[in-house]
Each structure stands twice: as C-alpha cells, then as structure tokens.
Amino acid sequence: MGLPRSLWKNRHFSLSTCLCDLNYIWWGRSLNTINFLTRLSALYLRKSKMQHRHQSSRRPAVPLGSRILTDPSKVFEHNMWDHMQWSQEEEENAKKKATENSLVKVQSEDQDKYEKEASKYWNEFYKTHKNSFFKDRNWLFLEFPEILPEKRRHEFKIEKISSEHTKINNNNSFSFENEMLKEGEKYWRKNYRGGSTAGQGCVYNENQAKALTDNPQGKNCGEEFGKLESFPGCDATYRILEVGCGAGNSVFPILKVLCNTPGTFLYCCDFASGAVELVKSHSSYNSAWCSAFVHDVCDDALPYPFPDEILDVILLVFVLSTIHPDRMQGVVNRLAKLLKPGGMLLFRDYGRYDTAQLRFKKGHCLSENFYVRGDGTRVYFFTKDEVWNMFNLAGLTEVQNLVDRRLQVNRKKKVKMQRVWIQSKFQKPLLSLHYPEETTKRHPCK
C-alpha cells in the first residue's frame, strides 16, 4: 500500500504529517510498530516544535497578538490591530517618505557631538521624564516566555497560552498532535533525558562539564573564575541580563514574577546613571535578587561585574537602535560572550518604515535609516535581514526572526499609524559540539 495521492500532490508535506499517515496505513500491523511510529512522530514534533513554529516566513504560534482586522469599517473599534499586511502602494509610499526625510543630513560636527554625549542626552531624558514616560512591559512573558526558568514558565501558564493559540491556527491537526506530544514526552524523558541538563532549547550533557573540569586548562580557567566568586548573583542557577534597563519598565515586571523563584537573579544596566538610580530607588528593588549597574555596552574594555558565559538570557529591547550602526556588531559580539552555551538573546526593536521613521523631518537624518530626535537621543530602524546578519556573525543561531506589523489607532482623533517592529530570538550553540577548540575558554564551575 502506498501513500495517499493527496500527499504526493503536495510536494511540501511535513515529516510529521507523513508519519501520521503511516500510522493510519499500518494500523492493522503489530501494536509495537504502532507505538514506535507514534512515539517517533511525537519525538519529531517535540524536537522541531520551536524551529517549525518560529520560521521567519510563518506567523508564530504564540504572541504578537491575534486581533485581525477583517472589516475595514470597524478599524476604530480597537486601539491596535495585529499582523497587518501592507499593499505594494503602502510599501512604496513608505520608501518614498523615508527617502525624502533622509535627503538633508545632520552636519558632521553635530553628529560627533551626539555620539560623544549620548549618555548626557539620555540622562537629561530620564531627569525630565523620571519613570513616567514608558509603560511597564507586562507583555514580555507572552512574547518572550524564555525569560522564565522552565518550571516557572509552566507555572505562569505560558504553555497553555501557546497551545490555545496553536489550536486556533491548526484546527484540523492540533488534537491528534497534542496527544502524540504527551506520549512522546514520556518516551523522550525515558530514553534521552538521563544525565542531562535542559538548556534553552538544547540538551547539555553533564559529562561534558565534567570533562572540562578534568582538563588541566579547564582547571586554570576555573581558578580564574574562583577569583570572582563574590560577584552579585554568584549563587544563582538562572541568570538574566537586561541591557538598557532605563527606569525599570522591564525590570520590575520581571522581578514581580521571579522574586519568589529560588535560584534566579536579574542583572540590569544602562549607560545613563540617572536611569540606574531610578531603578535602585524603586520600592521593589532588592539587591538579593537584582543588581543594577551603570555600563556602556559600546566600551569593549569595560568589564561586566560578572564572568563571561554565565547568563541564561539577555534581554535587548529597544536598545540596539540607540547605538551608532558602526558599533552595533561589536556590541552584539560582546553580549554573545556573556551567554552560556544554550543561552538565549531576546531582541525587539524598531523596524524599517515604522511610523516613527516616516515622521522625521528633513535635517534629522544622521545616516541611512539612523536619526536624531529633538531631545538628542538617536534611533535606527532595522530590517530582519540586518538583525539576522548581526547575530549570526556573533555566532548565535536563529530561533525566531520576524517583522511584526501592526495598525495602531487613535480613536479620538481618527488617526491610523502603521507600526513596524522586529522581534527575534537567537541562541548560543553548545560550544562543546560546534567549536571543540574553544571548550577550554568555558568556566567549568558554572
């Protein structure tokens, strides 16, 4: 018996679909064969779940919203509409506006001033606005569940939100796949999880860590690490760094969830000392599970208050766009060194032709797609290809990289604004598997 004709007509059928049909074809065979195929299907689905759901050309199974505008006459019924598709005319008009407002560049001496005095302008910003300009980012856990340790993620019901959204997108196959996943999880734990520690989407064998500890060069590395035993968060087992924390609009939503989670620690930094002071003076700040410090990520010679390769997560949200394009790659390269093998860098920032870019007047353009605001702060507008190139060159692997297009509405003024953001997740590979010559650079005691 061959495969159903419908499968052969569709040249792009997935392995999971094929295996599911094989289950059906061989249903009359032995129970052992059925169990094997079921487990194999579940194993494949579980292993490829993240990769399949977060391909750049697909709508992700979770987040980025689910409010779709199907009736244009109802556009002013809500403040935001998700997953907007631009027409060719809208795309061309956006390019035209960006070209027009880039014709007159800021004079070179003023550009040097904005670069050298960047921290000054941000300090003035926080001195003026305090912590009232930005809203708390309570959406972080929906878009980036990886912020949380795996156990806490489950408690926070992120997986439930994920499965519900997947059910909407895959009405025909979700129930069957979900049952298979449950069976496959048991099989996976029984056969593959022994002696391993789960990373962010990777499985790291503890024998690899032992091998490094036994390595003479690794011992030297461990001795150097021992000198830093007293660094903040040294006893933690799960560490997060937020770069460009500002007044704490991400810090405190994260702390609210993590403060009751043993073994977690949050670092947060900003190169505006005024912003860091706002974080430290907040009533929810506690040095027992958080360390805020002043740091210029563009200064490669400036050490972090903790060793390399100890971070599980780095949060980089609306920060990289404030840095001169020529310095971005160096910043990303340095941050990648802070991640553990298997650690995740979570990125969200302005996308090309966002309303904010199109609103700039002539004379505010510093360089292509890079502008200065009236208060002296700067902003760059990315494409997802640029983002992929930067993180790929830093040795990180794509988990998610997409353009988030939304329609923001001012219902009172009847104004519509096309918002564009880039959202990405990049993971550090296991060095012991991909770069064996670099394993001695790791700290075996982490």
C-alpha positions, 0 to 999 in steps of 0.5 A: 500500500502506498501513500495517499495521492493527496500527499504526493500532490503536495510536494511540501508535506511535513515529516510529521504529517507523513508519519501520521499517515503511516500510522493510519496505513499500518494500523492493522500491523503489530501494536509495537510498530504502532507505538514506535511510529507514534512515539517517533512522530511525537519525538519529531514534533517535540524536537522541531516544535520551536524551529517549525513554529518560529520560521521567519516566513510563518506567523508564530504560534504564540504572541504578537497578538491575534486581533485581525482586522477583517472589516475595514469599517470597524478599524476604530473599534480597537486601539491596535490591530495585529499582523497587518499586511501592507499593499505594494502602494503602502510599501512604496509610499513608505520608501518614498517618505523615508527617502525624502526625510533622509535627503538633508543630513545632520552636519558632521560636527553635530553628529560627533557631538551626539555620539560623544554625549549620548549618555548626557542626552539620555540622562537629561531624558530620564531627569525630565521624564523620571519613570513616567514616560514608558509603560511597564512591559507586562507583555514580555512573558507572552512574547518572550516566555524564555525569560522564565526558568522552565518550571516557572514558565509552566507555572505562569501558564505560558504553555497553555497560552501557546497551545490555545493559540496553536489550536486556533491556527491548526484546527484540523491537526492540533488534537491528534498532535497534542496527544502524540506530544504527551506520549512522546514526552514520556518516551523522550524523558525515558530514553534521552533525558538521563544525565542531562541538563535542559538548556534553552532549547538544547540538551547539555550533557553533564559529562561534558562539564565534567570533562572540562573540569578534568582538563588541566586548562579547564582547571586554570580557567576555573581558578580564574573564575574562583577569583570572582566568586563574590560577584552579585548573583554568584549563587544563582542557577538562572541568570538574566541580563537586561541591557538598557534597563532605563527606569525599570519598565522591564525590570520590575515586571520581571522581578514581580514574577521571579522574586519568589523563584529560588535560584534566579537573579536579574542583572540590569544596566544602562549607560545613563546613571540617572536611569540606574538610580531610578531603578535602585530607588524603586520600592521593589528593588532588592539587591538579593535578587537584582543588581543594577549597574551603570555600563556602556555596552559600546566600551569593549574594555569595560568589564561586566561585574560578572564572568563571561558565559554565565547568563541564561538570557539577555534581554535587548529591547529597544536598545540596539537602535540607540547605538551608532550602526558602526558599533552595533556588531561589536556590541552584539559580539560582546553580549554573545560572550556573556551567554552560556552555551544554550543561552538565549538573546531576546531582541525587539526593536524598531523596524524599517518604515515604522511610523516613527521613521516616516515622521522625521523631518528633513535635517534629522537624518544622521545616516541611512535609516539612523536619526536624531530626535529633538531631545538628542537621543538617536534611533535606527530602524532595522530590517530582519535581514540586518538583525539576522546578519548581526547575530549570526556573525556573533555566532548565535543561531536563529530561533525566531526572526520576524517583522511584526506589523501592526495598525495602531489607532487613535480613536479620538482623533481618527488617526491610523499609524502603521507600526513596524517592529522586529522581534527575534530570538537567537541562541548560543550553540553548545560550544562543546559540539560546534567549536571543540577548540574553544571548550577550554575558554568555558568556566567549568564551575558554572 
